[in-house]
């Protein structure tokens, strides 16, 4: 579904990604783990066109997208849940969801999808007329995920969904990630510092160190790998 081939991405003269190659098949949950500053978020930004790669190729359903504008990439079916949630704080929950569906024209489907979101996150139904900025951190994360789902993505990019959340909420968020993957058949590329939780929900994983992919394997094998356990699982 998605293939990154030898991606090199820079911020000015500083190289953030060094020959990064990743493959994601339809229906998978793939996780990218690594230390802070390893280049995980830059990988997502390169995919969605915010920080385009300087060289290499990104293929979505076999077609190159590395030179496309971000809004055109969204229209293909790739949507990101950004780090830090980045909801619209002065818009209501319902208005945030409407913004997620901005590029869509299928009004009846949009209504059905909103109802599905409210079933997935009942607290958002209760807060539908409340300003996004007044929600708790966990509720804002639920809203950020929901806003992305309203774009009806085929591939959902998630950047640190557990960041700053209480353990109970983190568990709930990861359960929802699995549910979105199985019920909606949505392919998910998950960037996460909570390697333990990420590898437990993922099918396969990649480890990133200083802008390079240093390891890739099934999630189960990475969970059992001594190097991964020592470096990222605190074991």
KEFIKOL-196816 format. One record per residue (C-alpha): x, y, z. Coordinates in Angstrom, 3 decimals. Layout:
<pts>
@X: X	Y: Y	Z: Z
...
</pts>
This chain:
<pts>
@X: 0.000	Y: 0.000	Z: 0.000
@X: 2.758	Y: 2.436	Z: 0.981
@X: 6.439	Y: 2.157	Z: 0.149
@X: 9.264	Y: 4.488	Z: 1.140
@X: 12.407	Y: 3.983	Z: -0.946
@X: 15.703	Y: 5.483	Z: 0.242
@X: 14.121	Y: 8.653	Z: 1.623
@X: 16.467	Y: 11.508	Z: 2.505
@X: 14.826	Y: 14.465	Z: 4.280
@X: 16.546	Y: 17.637	Z: 5.465
@X: 15.778	Y: 20.645	Z: 7.669
@X: 17.986	Y: 23.222	Z: 5.984
@X: 21.440	Y: 21.618	Z: 5.923
@X: 20.648	Y: 19.123	Z: 8.680
@X: 19.797	Y: 15.643	Z: 7.406
@X: 16.957	Y: 14.130	Z: 9.445
@X: 16.288	Y: 10.962	Z: 7.410
@X: 19.056	Y: 8.868	Z: 5.862
@X: 17.993	Y: 6.363	Z: 3.200
@X: 14.810	Y: 5.335	Z: 5.015
@X: 12.956	Y: 2.422	Z: 3.387
@X: 9.654	Y: 1.159	Z: 4.827
@X: 6.831	Y: -0.986	Z: 3.420
@X: 3.236	Y: -1.081	Z: 4.654
@X: 0.673	Y: -3.566	Z: 3.332
@X: -3.061	Y: -2.962	Z: 3.282
@X: -4.793	Y: -3.904	Z: 6.547
@X: -1.661	Y: -3.830	Z: 8.704
@X: -0.806	Y: -1.887	Z: 11.830
@X: 2.858	Y: -0.968	Z: 11.456
@X: 4.720	Y: 0.797	Z: 14.240
@X: 7.874	Y: 2.890	Z: 14.089
@X: 9.667	Y: 3.080	Z: 17.429
@X: 12.809	Y: 4.890	Z: 18.504
@X: 14.252	Y: 7.483	Z: 20.860
@X: 13.190	Y: 11.118	Z: 20.908
@X: 14.731	Y: 12.930	Z: 17.921
@X: 15.380	Y: 9.726	Z: 15.958
@X: 13.366	Y: 10.970	Z: 12.954
@X: 10.033	Y: 9.227	Z: 13.552
@X: 7.825	Y: 12.320	Z: 13.216
@X: 9.877	Y: 13.515	Z: 10.224
@X: 9.060	Y: 10.207	Z: 8.521
@X: 5.325	Y: 10.955	Z: 8.856
@X: 5.837	Y: 14.576	Z: 7.761
@X: 7.649	Y: 13.349	Z: 4.649
@X: 4.813	Y: 10.950	Z: 3.795
@X: 2.095	Y: 13.601	Z: 4.122
@X: 4.056	Y: 16.297	Z: 2.249
@X: 4.666	Y: 18.740	Z: 5.110
@X: 8.458	Y: 18.246	Z: 4.902
@X: 9.027	Y: 16.774	Z: 1.422
@X: 12.032	Y: 14.482	Z: 1.000
@X: 15.017	Y: 15.819	Z: -0.933
@X: 15.561	Y: 12.452	Z: -2.607
@X: 14.052	Y: 8.993	Z: -2.732
@X: 10.541	Y: 7.890	Z: -3.609
@X: 7.250	Y: 7.480	Z: -1.738
@X: 4.701	Y: 5.242	Z: -3.453
@X: 1.039	Y: 5.002	Z: -2.418
@X: -0.883	Y: 2.237	Z: -4.201
@X: 2.025	Y: 2.124	Z: -6.654
@X: 1.949	Y: 5.839	Z: -7.545
@X: 4.642	Y: 8.367	Z: -6.517
@X: 3.380	Y: 11.032	Z: -4.083
@X: 6.621	Y: 12.634	Z: -2.828
@X: 6.086	Y: 15.771	Z: -4.944
@X: 2.369	Y: 16.190	Z: -4.198
@X: 0.833	Y: 18.968	Z: -2.064
@X: -0.439	Y: 17.860	Z: 1.397
@X: -4.120	Y: 18.480	Z: 0.548
@X: -3.826	Y: 16.281	Z: -2.549
@X: -2.221	Y: 13.539	Z: -0.453
@X: -5.196	Y: 13.724	Z: 1.955
@X: -7.587	Y: 13.408	Z: -0.978
@X: -5.854	Y: 10.129	Z: -1.950
@X: -6.754	Y: 8.679	Z: 1.450
@X: -3.772	Y: 9.419	Z: 3.720
@X: -4.522	Y: 11.341	Z: 6.902
@X: -2.441	Y: 12.150	Z: 9.973
@X: -3.258	Y: 12.442	Z: 13.675
@X: -0.509	Y: 14.929	Z: 14.619
@X: 1.668	Y: 14.871	Z: 17.712
@X: 0.202	Y: 17.076	Z: 20.443
@X: -3.325	Y: 16.557	Z: 19.024
@X: -3.552	Y: 19.977	Z: 17.337
@X: -7.342	Y: 20.158	Z: 17.397
@X: -9.076	Y: 23.497	Z: 16.705
@X: -9.522	Y: 24.746	Z: 20.306
@X: -12.153	Y: 27.412	Z: 19.614
@X: -14.339	Y: 25.173	Z: 17.448
@X: -16.823	Y: 22.771	Z: 19.032
@X: -16.334	Y: 19.009	Z: 18.922
@X: -18.925	Y: 18.799	Z: 16.118
@X: -17.186	Y: 21.566	Z: 14.143
@X: -13.805	Y: 19.828	Z: 14.514
@X: -15.375	Y: 16.682	Z: 13.049
@X: -16.853	Y: 18.715	Z: 10.180
@X: -13.362	Y: 20.059	Z: 9.425
@X: -12.102	Y: 16.483	Z: 9.148
@X: -14.658	Y: 15.865	Z: 6.394
@X: -13.828	Y: 19.135	Z: 4.600
@X: -12.780	Y: 17.491	Z: 1.297
@X: -15.731	Y: 15.095	Z: 1.206
@X: -18.979	Y: 15.593	Z: -0.723
@X: -20.927	Y: 12.472	Z: 0.376
@X: -23.210	Y: 14.139	Z: 2.945
@X: -25.212	Y: 11.029	Z: 3.865
@X: -22.011	Y: 9.037	Z: 4.456
@X: -20.618	Y: 11.913	Z: 6.547
@X: -23.687	Y: 11.743	Z: 8.827
@X: -23.243	Y: 7.985	Z: 9.225
@X: -19.546	Y: 8.407	Z: 10.000
@X: -20.288	Y: 11.027	Z: 12.666
@X: -22.703	Y: 8.602	Z: 14.331
@X: -20.003	Y: 5.904	Z: 14.185
@X: -17.536	Y: 8.314	Z: 15.851
@X: -20.038	Y: 9.004	Z: 18.640
@X: -20.476	Y: 5.244	Z: 19.155
@X: -16.676	Y: 4.818	Z: 19.233
@X: -16.215	Y: 7.735	Z: 21.655
@X: -19.482	Y: 8.306	Z: 23.618
@X: -17.831	Y: 11.129	Z: 25.597
@X: -17.511	Y: 13.135	Z: 22.351
@X: -21.257	Y: 12.759	Z: 21.764
@X: -21.849	Y: 14.230	Z: 25.211
@X: -19.433	Y: 17.080	Z: 24.486
@X: -20.446	Y: 17.711	Z: 20.848
@X: -21.339	Y: 21.387	Z: 21.487
@X: -18.347	Y: 22.058	Z: 23.735
@X: -15.233	Y: 23.934	Z: 22.524
@X: -12.371	Y: 21.534	Z: 21.762
@X: -9.957	Y: 23.506	Z: 23.919
@X: -12.025	Y: 22.822	Z: 27.059
@X: -11.682	Y: 19.026	Z: 26.746
@X: -9.234	Y: 16.981	Z: 28.819
@X: -6.025	Y: 15.727	Z: 27.176
@X: -7.495	Y: 12.266	Z: 26.634
@X: -10.698	Y: 13.670	Z: 25.158
@X: -8.681	Y: 15.914	Z: 22.825
@X: -6.731	Y: 12.862	Z: 21.630
@X: -10.020	Y: 11.080	Z: 20.941
@X: -11.179	Y: 14.130	Z: 18.995
@X: -7.926	Y: 14.294	Z: 16.998
@X: -8.310	Y: 10.626	Z: 16.024
@X: -11.986	Y: 11.180	Z: 15.171
@X: -11.259	Y: 14.266	Z: 13.055
@X: -8.752	Y: 12.214	Z: 11.016
@X: -11.254	Y: 9.355	Z: 10.626
@X: -13.795	Y: 11.831	Z: 9.224
@X: -11.506	Y: 12.223	Z: 6.196
@X: -12.228	Y: 8.497	Z: 5.535
@X: -8.547	Y: 7.547	Z: 5.276
@X: -7.312	Y: 4.327	Z: 3.750
@X: -4.033	Y: 4.900	Z: 5.608
@X: -4.052	Y: 6.569	Z: 9.026
@X: -0.771	Y: 8.066	Z: 10.271
@X: -0.631	Y: 8.448	Z: 14.059
@X: 2.090	Y: 10.470	Z: 15.776
@X: 2.585	Y: 9.700	Z: 19.503
@X: -1.112	Y: 9.157	Z: 20.387
@X: -0.224	Y: 8.212	Z: 23.991
@X: 1.883	Y: 11.325	Z: 24.687
@X: 1.031	Y: 12.999	Z: 28.005
@X: -1.952	Y: 10.771	Z: 28.777
@X: -2.780	Y: 8.836	Z: 31.946
@X: -2.133	Y: 5.053	Z: 31.753
@X: -5.852	Y: 4.194	Z: 31.798
@X: -6.530	Y: 6.537	Z: 28.858
@X: -3.476	Y: 5.171	Z: 26.994
@X: -4.910	Y: 1.651	Z: 27.294
@X: -8.252	Y: 2.896	Z: 25.945
@X: -6.601	Y: 4.704	Z: 23.012
@X: -4.686	Y: 1.564	Z: 21.985
@X: -7.855	Y: -0.529	Z: 22.195
@X: -9.516	Y: 1.981	Z: 19.853
@X: -6.527	Y: 1.784	Z: 17.450
@X: -7.032	Y: -1.999	Z: 17.205
@X: -10.775	Y: -1.526	Z: 16.737
@X: -10.304	Y: 1.018	Z: 13.911
@X: -7.961	Y: -1.424	Z: 12.180
@X: -10.234	Y: -4.474	Z: 12.506
@X: -13.697	Y: -2.899	Z: 12.133
@X: -12.913	Y: -0.182	Z: 9.601
@X: -10.193	Y: -2.133	Z: 7.788
@X: -8.079	Y: 1.018	Z: 8.104
@X: -4.340	Y: 0.545	Z: 7.640
@X: -2.401	Y: 2.288	Z: 10.426
@X: 1.174	Y: 3.578	Z: 10.596
@X: 1.852	Y: 4.283	Z: 14.250
@X: 4.790	Y: 6.355	Z: 15.528
@X: 5.093	Y: 5.838	Z: 19.251
@X: 7.592	Y: 6.207	Z: 22.110
@X: 5.564	Y: 3.772	Z: 24.226
@X: 7.212	Y: 0.856	Z: 22.427
@X: 5.649	Y: -1.777	Z: 24.661
@X: 2.049	Y: -0.764	Z: 23.886
@X: 2.796	Y: -0.081	Z: 20.206
@X: 4.386	Y: -3.497	Z: 19.608
@X: 1.498	Y: -5.237	Z: 21.377
@X: -1.067	Y: -3.852	Z: 18.883
@X: 1.106	Y: -3.859	Z: 15.730
@X: 1.643	Y: -6.627	Z: 13.194
@X: 5.158	Y: -5.510	Z: 12.287
@X: 7.572	Y: -2.859	Z: 13.490
@X: 10.584	Y: -0.783	Z: 12.492
@X: 13.225	Y: 0.627	Z: 14.837
@X: 14.719	Y: 4.026	Z: 13.967
@X: 18.030	Y: 5.355	Z: 15.252
@X: 19.477	Y: 8.762	Z: 14.251
@X: 17.505	Y: 8.978	Z: 11.012
@X: 18.058	Y: 5.396	Z: 9.869
@X: 15.973	Y: 2.238	Z: 10.098
@X: 18.209	Y: -0.043	Z: 12.161
@X: 15.883	Y: -3.031	Z: 12.518
@X: 12.594	Y: -4.433	Z: 11.234
@X: 10.683	Y: -7.587	Z: 12.165
@X: 7.321	Y: -8.853	Z: 13.306
@X: 6.056	Y: -7.000	Z: 16.372
@X: 6.229	Y: -10.214	Z: 18.424
@X: 9.885	Y: -10.755	Z: 17.525
@X: 10.790	Y: -7.144	Z: 18.326
@X: 9.040	Y: -7.459	Z: 21.703
@X: 11.212	Y: -10.498	Z: 22.450
@X: 14.444	Y: -8.979	Z: 21.061
@X: 17.010	Y: -8.352	Z: 23.815
@X: 18.352	Y: -5.143	Z: 22.200
@X: 14.843	Y: -3.696	Z: 21.826
@X: 13.865	Y: -4.755	Z: 25.364
@X: 16.949	Y: -3.081	Z: 26.829
@X: 16.807	Y: 0.130	Z: 24.744
@X: 13.064	Y: 0.795	Z: 24.473
@X: 11.165	Y: -1.385	Z: 26.935
@X: 13.265	Y: -0.691	Z: 30.031
@X: 13.782	Y: -4.415	Z: 30.637
</pts>
